[in-house]
Amino acid sequence: MTAIEQTEAVRPRGTRLPRRARRNQLLGAAQEVFVAQGYHAAAMDDIAERAGVSKPVLYQHFPGKLDLYLALLDQHCESLIQSVRNALASTSDNKQRVRATMDAYFAYVEDDGGAFRLVFESDLTNEPAVRERVDKVTNECAEAICDVIAEDTGLSRAESMLLASGLGGLAQVVARSWLHSDRSVPRDQAVQLLASLAWRGIAGFPLHGNDQHH
């Protein structure tokens, strides 16, 4: 049974739910449809059917398809930002920080819901509100990494941001490439390979006021 079929099986039509629970149910249904079909091919009829509700109920919560999509982006962009922040805060050992941060991106793209496709592989990036959110997740993750680099190396904010953007971009692109290659390398091994590559670069910038690299 697919995840979509499982969802349909536990969502009897007409079931009354508290507003927040109903909203979450609708977002879950919308995510399945958007991930499977893309924004342009998805229809509100499909989402209502997937959620087991009537279209009027769907429109009570979300005035249109774009509103649904943006609500999902807000949710899943924040999820990645928080995961990167948690990874950076998980240890004071910078080598382990690099690995934890790389792993945060791999975990994000590996999530069964496929939410990363809405963020990094959207067919709606020409929509300003979508572009704004995609840029936000990229920038805020880089800012979080930049804070650590600037504090530990004494490099300028601008220099640290360049390095942080490089690390974040590397993690995001390689994690997606790994997933699209059908996980041909085990996740732990893939993370370790990427972390080793990233560490060999960032370790070249000694701790501020110290000749140690970690």
CORKA-V355320 format. One record per residue. N is the residue number from 1. RES is the residue in three letters. BURIAL is 1 if it has 24 or more other C-alpha atoms within 12 Angstrom, else 0. Layout:
((N | RES | BURIAL) (N | RES | BURIAL))
This chain:
((1 | MET | 0) (2 | THR | 0) (3 | ALA | 0) (4 | ILE | 1) (5 | GLU | 0) (6 | GLN | 0) (7 | THR | 1) (8 | GLU | 1) (9 | ALA | 0) (10 | VAL | 0) (11 | ARG | 1) (12 | PRO | 0) (13 | ARG | 0) (14 | GLY | 0) (15 | THR | 0) (16 | ARG | 0) (17 | LEU | 0) (18 | PRO | 0) (19 | ARG | 0) (20 | ARG | 0) (21 | ALA | 0) (22 | ARG | 1) (23 | ARG | 1) (24 | ASN | 0) (25 | GLN | 1) (26 | LEU | 1) (27 | LEU | 1) (28 | GLY | 1) (29 | ALA | 1) (30 | ALA | 1) (31 | GLN | 1) (32 | GLU | 1) (33 | VAL | 1) (34 | PHE | 1) (35 | VAL | 1) (36 | ALA | 1) (37 | GLN | 0) (38 | GLY | 1) (39 | TYR | 1) (40 | HIS | 0) (41 | ALA | 0) (42 | ALA | 1) (43 | ALA | 1) (44 | MET | 1) (45 | ASP | 0) (46 | ASP | 1) (47 | ILE | 1) (48 | ALA | 1) (49 | GLU | 1) (50 | ARG | 1) (51 | ALA | 1) (52 | GLY | 1) (53 | VAL | 1) (54 | SER | 0) (55 | LYS | 1) (56 | PRO | 0) (57 | VAL | 1) (58 | LEU | 1) (59 | TYR | 0) (60 | GLN | 0) (61 | HIS | 1) (62 | PHE | 1) (63 | PRO | 0) (64 | GLY | 0) (65 | LYS | 1) (66 | LEU | 1) (67 | ASP | 0) (68 | LEU | 1) (69 | TYR | 1) (70 | LEU | 1) (71 | ALA | 1) (72 | LEU | 1) (73 | LEU | 1) (74 | ASP | 1) (75 | GLN | 1) (76 | HIS | 1) (77 | CYS | 1) (78 | GLU | 1) (79 | SER | 1) (80 | LEU | 1) (81 | ILE | 1) (82 | GLN | 1) (83 | SER | 1) (84 | VAL | 1) (85 | ARG | 1) (86 | ASN | 0) (87 | ALA | 1) (88 | LEU | 1) (89 | ALA | 0) (90 | SER | 0) (91 | THR | 0) (92 | SER | 0) (93 | ASP | 0) (94 | ASN | 1) (95 | LYS | 1) (96 | GLN | 1) (97 | ARG | 1) (98 | VAL | 1) (99 | ARG | 1) (100 | ALA | 1) (101 | THR | 1) (102 | MET | 1) (103 | ASP | 1) (104 | ALA | 1) (105 | TYR | 1) (106 | PHE | 1) (107 | ALA | 1) (108 | TYR | 1) (109 | VAL | 1) (110 | GLU | 1) (111 | ASP | 0) (112 | ASP | 0) (113 | GLY | 1) (114 | GLY | 1) (115 | ALA | 1) (116 | PHE | 1) (117 | ARG | 1) (118 | LEU | 1) (119 | VAL | 1) (120 | PHE | 1) (121 | GLU | 1) (122 | SER | 1) (123 | ASP | 0) (124 | LEU | 1) (125 | THR | 1) (126 | ASN | 0) (127 | GLU | 0) (128 | PRO | 0) (129 | ALA | 0) (130 | VAL | 1) (131 | ARG | 1) (132 | GLU | 0) (133 | ARG | 1) (134 | VAL | 1) (135 | ASP | 1) (136 | LYS | 1) (137 | VAL | 1) (138 | THR | 1) (139 | ASN | 1) (140 | GLU | 1) (141 | CYS | 1) (142 | ALA | 1) (143 | GLU | 1) (144 | ALA | 1) (145 | ILE | 1) (146 | CYS | 1) (147 | ASP | 1) (148 | VAL | 1) (149 | ILE | 1) (150 | ALA | 1) (151 | GLU | 0) (152 | ASP | 1) (153 | THR | 1) (154 | GLY | 0) (155 | LEU | 1) (156 | SER | 0) (157 | ARG | 0) (158 | ALA | 0) (159 | GLU | 0) (160 | SER | 1) (161 | MET | 1) (162 | LEU | 0) (163 | LEU | 1) (164 | ALA | 1) (165 | SER | 1) (166 | GLY | 1) (167 | LEU | 1) (168 | GLY | 1) (169 | GLY | 1) (170 | LEU | 1) (171 | ALA | 1) (172 | GLN | 1) (173 | VAL | 1) (174 | VAL | 1) (175 | ALA | 1) (176 | ARG | 1) (177 | SER | 0) (178 | TRP | 1) (179 | LEU | 1) (180 | HIS | 0) (181 | SER | 0) (182 | ASP | 0) (183 | ARG | 0) (184 | SER | 0) (185 | VAL | 0) (186 | PRO | 0) (187 | ARG | 1) (188 | ASP | 0) (189 | GLN | 0) (190 | ALA | 1) (191 | VAL | 1) (192 | GLN | 1) (193 | LEU | 0) (194 | LEU | 1) (195 | ALA | 1) (196 | SER | 0) (197 | LEU | 0) (198 | ALA | 1) (199 | TRP | 1) (200 | ARG | 0) (201 | GLY | 0) (202 | ILE | 1) (203 | ALA | 1) (204 | GLY | 0) (205 | PHE | 1) (206 | PRO | 0) (207 | LEU | 0) (208 | HIS | 0) (209 | GLY | 0) (210 | ASN | 0) (211 | ASP | 0) (212 | GLN | 0) (213 | HIS | 0) (214 | HIS | 1))
